[in-house]
Amino acid sequence: MSTPVFRFAPSPNGQLHLGHALSALIGWQRARACSGRFLVRIEDIDTSRTRPQFVTGIFADLAWLGIAWEKPVLFQSHRFSAYAAATARLETMGLVYPCFATRAEIEAATGLNGARDPDGAPLYPGLYRTRNTGEVTRRRSGGEPFALRIDMGKAVAAAAHLCGGAPLRFTELAEDGTPHMVEARPERWGDAVIVRKDTPTSYHLAVVVDDAWQGVTHVTRGRDLYAATDLHRLLQVLLGLPEPVYHHHRLVMDDTGRKLAKSARDTSLRALRQAGHTADDIRRMLGLG
């Protein structure tokens, strides 16, 4: 059997907090337990929000926690050509289409009580799924910004064909390491964005392409990304990429039951370190002993 490969893949758009520490420590500890490899990947596809000091801070926080990782570190901003190749493959299969809709247009079409995707955003109502080729060509030629969305109906049908009619599934590891099969339901995402208007890829596309390219065998991440695995498994099948094993760990909450988030400026690891806390303190806070 090949050596297990784990990874921690933060975005450098803020400082790491306890939730990131939990994810990094669980992945690193599991890698050590099975004599596996541990990688760090910087997911900086959103170059407008990336800051060098956050990259430096990520490395400083991980080193402070006692985590060691392989060098060199992969930066996703260096991989746009790989994502373009994957996109081209999906286009050749007829599974993606341009969408010029704004958020306001989508909100207006779905209404306040319309269906939502797992992230809580309005479920895309297919506004541009069947637009005529002439209109699309004219708007693209005019430089109008657009996203590329996956045609979920066609994509699910194509995946079923590639799987020989078998259900789309992924392997999930429980807290004790016991594996079980989970049926993926990518259709609940609707026609998800595969290439964003402002970035030549999306999180969903970039993560599956890079996990395959780096040989990642075990994906350890928070429970908030559990539903995203449905979409990731679909893309893996369509693009002929290997399937990692997944573990979606518990989330770290504040006193009100809200998940910690960089956007909310929750207490960072750097701040905890400057306040005199040690790496062992962090482990105890996270229930890792």
C-alpha positions in Angstrom: 0.0 0.0 0.0 1.1 3.6 -0.7 2.1 5.9 2.2 -0.9 7.8 3.5 -0.9 11.5 2.7 -2.7 14.0 4.9 -2.9 17.8 4.4 -3.9 21.0 6.1 -5.1 23.7 3.6 -5.8 27.1 5.1 -6.6 30.3 3.3 -4.3 33.2 4.0 -7.1 35.8 4.5 -6.9 36.1 8.2 -5.2 34.7 11.3 -5.7 31.1 12.4 -7.9 30.4 15.4 -8.7 27.4 17.6 -10.8 25.7 14.9 -7.8 25.7 12.5 -5.6 24.3 15.3 -8.0 21.4 15.8 -8.0 20.6 12.1 -4.3 20.8 11.8 -3.5 18.8 14.9 -6.0 16.0 14.1 -4.6 15.6 10.6 -1.0 15.8 11.8 -1.6 13.3 14.7 -3.3 10.8 12.4 -0.5 11.1 9.9 2.0 10.3 12.6 -0.1 7.4 13.9 0.1 5.6 10.5 3.6 6.8 9.5 2.1 9.0 6.8 3.1 12.2 5.2 1.7 15.6 6.3 1.4 18.5 3.8 0.5 22.2 4.2 -1.2 23.8 1.2 -1.9 27.5 1.0 -5.3 28.0 -0.6 -4.8 31.5 -2.0 -7.0 31.5 -5.1 -8.7 34.6 -3.9 -5.6 36.8 -4.5 -7.4 40.0 -3.6 -7.8 38.9 0.0 -4.5 37.2 0.4 -1.9 38.9 2.6 1.8 37.9 3.0 1.6 38.4 6.7 -1.2 35.9 7.0 0.9 33.3 5.1 3.9 34.0 7.5 1.5 33.8 10.4 0.2 30.4 9.4 3.6 28.9 9.3 4.5 30.5 12.7 1.3 29.2 14.3 1.8 25.6 13.1 5.5 25.6 14.2 4.4 26.9 17.6 1.9 24.0 17.9 4.8 21.6 17.2 3.5 20.5 13.8 6.1 19.6 11.1 5.2 19.5 7.4 6.9 18.7 4.2 8.6 21.4 2.0 8.0 23.0 -0.4 4.5 24.2 0.4 2.1 24.3 -2.5 0.4 27.7 -3.2 -2.8 27.4 -5.3 -2.2 30.7 -6.9 0.6 29.0 -8.8 -1.8 26.3 -10.2 -4.3 28.3 -12.3 -3.2 26.5 -15.5 -4.1 23.1 -13.9 -7.5 24.4 -13.0 -8.0 25.7 -16.5 -7.2 22.3 -17.9 -9.8 20.6 -15.6 -12.3 23.3 -16.6 -11.6 22.6 -20.3 -12.3 18.9 -19.7 -15.7 19.7 -18.2 -16.5 22.1 -21.1 -15.6 19.4 -23.6 -18.0 17.1 -21.8 -20.7 19.7 -22.1 -21.2 19.9 -18.3 -20.6 23.6 -17.6 -22.1 26.8 -19.0 -21.6 30.6 -18.6 -23.7 32.4 -16.2 -23.9 36.2 -16.2 -26.5 36.5 -13.3 -25.7 38.8 -10.4 -26.5 37.9 -6.8 -29.4 40.4 -6.9 -30.9 38.7 -10.0 -30.6 35.3 -8.3 -32.2 36.5 -5.1 -35.0 38.1 -7.1 -35.7 34.9 -9.0 -35.7 32.6 -6.0 -37.6 34.9 -3.6 -37.2 35.2 0.2 -38.6 31.7 0.8 -36.9 30.0 -2.1 -34.8 26.8 -1.8 -31.3 27.1 -0.4 -28.1 25.2 -1.0 -26.2 23.6 2.0 -24.3 26.9 2.5 -27.5 28.8 2.9 -27.2 30.6 -0.4 -30.2 30.8 -2.8 -30.4 27.6 -4.9 -29.6 28.8 -8.4 -32.8 28.8 -10.5 -31.1 28.0 -13.8 -31.4 31.5 -15.3 -28.7 30.9 -17.9 -28.7 27.1 -18.3 -30.6 27.2 -21.6 -29.7 30.7 -23.1 -29.1 30.7 -26.8 -25.5 30.5 -28.1 -25.7 33.8 -29.9 -26.5 35.8 -26.8 -23.8 34.0 -24.8 -21.2 34.6 -27.5 -22.1 38.3 -27.8 -21.9 38.9 -24.0 -18.6 37.0 -23.7 -17.2 38.9 -26.6 -18.2 42.2 -25.0 -16.2 41.4 -21.9 -19.1 40.9 -19.6 -18.0 39.0 -16.4 -19.5 35.5 -16.0 -19.1 32.5 -13.9 -19.1 28.9 -15.1 -21.7 26.7 -13.5 -22.0 23.0 -13.6 -25.2 21.6 -15.2 -26.1 19.4 -12.3 -28.6 17.3 -14.1 -26.2 16.4 -16.9 -23.3 16.0 -14.5 -25.1 13.6 -12.2 -26.2 11.5 -15.2 -22.6 11.5 -16.6 -21.2 10.4 -13.2 -23.8 7.6 -13.0 -22.7 6.4 -16.4 -19.0 6.5 -15.4 -19.8 4.6 -12.2 -21.7 1.9 -14.1 -25.0 2.9 -12.5 -23.7 2.5 -8.9 -24.6 5.3 -6.4 -22.2 8.1 -5.9 -20.5 7.5 -2.5 -17.5 8.5 -0.4 -15.8 6.9 2.6 -16.1 8.7 5.9 -14.0 7.9 8.9 -15.7 8.2 12.3 -13.9 9.7 15.3 -12.6 6.3 16.2 -11.3 5.7 12.7 -14.1 3.3 11.7 -14.9 3.7 8.0 -18.4 3.8 6.6 -19.9 4.6 3.2 -21.9 7.8 2.7 -24.1 8.4 -0.3 -23.3 11.7 -2.0 -26.1 14.0 -2.9 -24.5 16.7 -5.2 -27.9 17.7 -6.6 -28.7 19.6 -3.4 -26.1 22.1 -4.6 -27.9 22.8 -7.8 -25.9 24.3 -10.7 -22.9 25.2 -8.5 -20.2 27.6 -9.5 -17.1 25.8 -10.8 -15.3 28.9 -12.0 -16.0 32.2 -10.3 -16.4 35.6 -12.0 -13.5 37.1 -10.2 -11.1 34.1 -10.0 -10.2 31.5 -12.7 -11.4 28.6 -10.5 -13.5 27.9 -7.4 -12.7 26.3 -4.1 -14.5 23.1 -5.1 -12.6 22.6 -8.4 -9.2 23.7 -7.0 -9.3 21.4 -4.0 -10.1 18.2 -5.9 -7.5 18.9 -8.6 -4.8 19.6 -6.0 -5.7 16.7 -3.7 -5.2 14.4 -6.7 -2.0 16.1 -7.9 -0.5 15.9 -4.4 -1.5 12.3 -3.9 -3.7 13.2 -0.8 -5.2 10.0 0.5 -6.9 11.4 3.7 -8.8 14.7 3.9 -9.4 15.9 7.5 -11.5 19.0 7.8 -14.4 20.5 9.8 -17.9 19.3 9.8 -19.0 22.5 8.1 -17.5 21.1 4.9 -19.3 17.8 5.1 -21.9 18.7 2.4 -19.2 20.0 0.1 -17.9 16.5 -0.2 -20.9 15.6 -2.3 -19.8 18.1 -4.9 -16.2 17.1 -4.6 -16.9 13.4 -5.1 -18.9 14.3 -8.2 -16.0 16.3 -9.7 -13.6 13.5 -8.9 -15.6 11.0 -10.9 -16.2 13.4 -13.8 -12.5 14.3 -14.0 -11.2 10.7 -13.4 -9.5 11.7 -10.1 -8.8 9.3 -7.2 -11.0 9.3 -4.1 -9.5 10.2 -0.8 -10.9 9.0 2.6 -12.6 11.8 4.5 -12.9 12.7 8.2 -15.1 15.6 9.1 -14.3 16.5 12.7 -16.3 18.4 15.3 -16.3 22.2 15.2 -15.0 24.6 17.8 -17.8 26.8 19.0 -17.9 30.0 21.1 -20.0 30.4 24.3 -23.1 31.1 22.2 -22.8 28.0 20.0 -21.5 29.8 17.0 -18.7 28.3 14.9 -15.4 30.2 15.2 -14.6 32.2 12.1 -11.8 34.5 10.8 -14.4 36.8 9.4 -15.8 37.4 12.9 -12.2 38.1 14.1 -12.4 35.4 16.7 -9.4 35.1 19.1 -6.4 34.1 17.0 -3.7 31.6 17.9 -1.2 34.5 17.7 -3.2 36.4 20.3 -3.4 33.4 22.6 0.4 32.9 22.2 1.1 36.5 23.0 -1.2 36.2 26.1 1.2 33.6 27.5 -0.6 30.4 26.5 1.5 27.4 25.5 0.9 24.8 22.8 0.0 22.3 25.5 -2.7 24.8 26.7 -4.1 24.8 23.2 -4.3 21.1 23.1 -6.1 21.0 26.4 -8.6 23.7 25.2 -9.3 21.5 22.3 -9.7 18.3 24.3 -6.7 16.7 22.7 -4.9 16.0 26.0 
